């Protein structure tokens, strides 16, 4: 009663786009744990020392400290229309950037096929019937690694191909910070990489570092968040370092046993630890230390990646449901059902722990 939530930094004071209020629940314990750790780190700059005499301080805020009241990252509020339009990596209702950028090519491809009477090639797609059921081994909680990396790299490809401009920062420029000792061509910024080139680069990092498919989805979330917050574009001159920075951060947030920066130096032989550390610091500052990934956002990116794969005939590997696999699925389902029953019984016993309550009397039903 009477408490006023205030913020030491005005949303209008930041040159970057503001973040919206975080969703309920993280994608996993990892992102939330790391979000709290990074929130404690100083973001640099003088914006944190706002005027303390603005008259918005909390009444009776104990401790006697004269410093401004710092809000937690999840308590910052911004208008919903700005959040939905600007921060698709923060809100489940906002459309992902990569899916909207890919729709231009998908529509043109369908229009060209219709004019030239070209078959869309759907005859190779497998459909379930009464006698045969086709399923893949990818779920939102356990995605298929190979298929997920293909979809994520395809999303990066569309980001580069259909970019609005070539806005970039020096920390991500491959000419200023090369990843290899090979001389970077003078026209390196003119040639867009193809999907296979991007896939090989990402696949090499994931294979060497033994990263998971979930980490690939979080990588795409951080990549789009960087483009939105920092107001830059991913282009031929910076895509490798942006992707590397997103993978580096996602592996530390998601995996309990994260890969150290020095380990990436063993994978990319010509990069230094100091360069990796500097890039990570800039990446976090540009993200405004917002590394939280709500479960709803994670699920949205997963299903949008599946839609992207379907639009580009990049279907997940389907196999007929065999008797052995059906029995395994049935066993897993029965195990989950028994676990749910045990939890329900335990909750029921706890709910009847009031005084002078003997128990529940159940009577047999009479069927006439």
Secondary structure, DSSP 8 states (H G I E B T S, - for coil): -------SS-GGG-SS-------SSBSSHHHHHHHHHHHTS---SSTTS--TTSS---TT-TT---S-----GGG----HHHHHHH-TTT-TTS--HHHHHHHHHHHHHHHHHHHTT---SGGGS----SS--EE-S--SSS--HHHHHHHHHHHHHHHHHT-S-----GGG-TTTS-SSSS---TTTTTS---HHHHHHHHHHHHHHHT--HHHHHHHHHHHHHHHHHHT----TTTHHHHHHHHHHHHHHHH-SS---HHHHHHHSTT--HHHHHHHHHHHHHHTTT----BHHHHHHHHHHHHHHHHHTT-----EE--HHHHHHHHHHHHHHHHHHHHHHHHHHHHHT-STT------------
